[in-house]
Amino acid sequence: MNLQRLTLTWQKEQAGTEALVVHSHYYGKDQLARQDEAYRNQTRLDPEGLARGNASLMLRGVRMQDEGRNLK
């Protein structure tokens, strides 16, 4: 199953406020302008993985504050 044409957005739930956009991908490419500043240059989505049906998001430099509930 090819996932490249889907709209994919990973968000981190925040208590009492709007969720942070960790990574967003649509129209066949990453939409980094929507990404929260705290996650800039830390996320990666493998386009070849999407073509094979794998929508795993890689997060570099994981910090304690990254812990929490993530929404997909």
QUIJO-V631255 format. One line per field, one symbol per residue. ss: DSSP state (h for helix, s for strand, l for the rest). A space follows every 50 residues. Layout:
BEGIN
ss->???
END
This chain:
BEGIN
ss->lllllllssssslllllllsssssssllsslhhhllhhhlllssslhhhh hlllllsssllllhhhlllssl
END
